Amino acid sequence: MLEWISENTGNIIVGSIVAALIIIDIIYLVHQRIKGKSSCGCDCGCCSMNGQCNKKK
């Protein structure tokens, strides 16, 4: 088992970094959604879905 870990240390580190970045991105998107912000980050006034995706409460 230790041999496998030592042979794949680089892959484990890179995979962990990628997984952490994906988790951070998901958390960021959830927080933005809770705050009521749009996921696209554009001006909703010129969007074809204006008033549909981000309704005011």
N, C-alpha and C positions, 0 to 999 in steps of 0.2 A: 504494500500500500504506500509506504513512504517513497519507494522508488518511482511509482507512478506520479506522485505529487511532485517530486523533484524533477522529473522529466517534463512535466506539464505546467511548471510554475508560471511561465510567460502567458500561456493560454488562460490560466486561472485568474491572473491579475487583470488581463485585458477584458475577460468576460465579466469580472466583478465591476470594473470601471464602467463598462457599457450598461450593465444592469443598474448600477447606481444612477447613471445619467437618465435612463428611462424612468426610474422611480421618481427622481427629482422633477422631470418633465410632467409626469402624471400629477404629482402633488401640486405643481404650479398651475396646471390647467384646472384642477378641481378648485383651487382657491380663487382663480379668476372667475370661474363659473358661479361660485358662491357670492362673490362681490357683484355679480350681474353684468360683468363685462363680456364683450363679444369675443369669440374664440379666434376670429380672423384678424382682429386688430385694425380693421379699416374703418372708414367713415361710413356709418350706417345710412346716412342721408342719400348716398348714391348707390346703395346696394339694391339689387332686385328683390331681396327678401326683407326690405325695410319694414320694421314693425312686426315681423313674423318670428324671427329667431330670438329676439331679446326684448320681450314685452316688459314694460314698466309695471310695477306692482302698485 
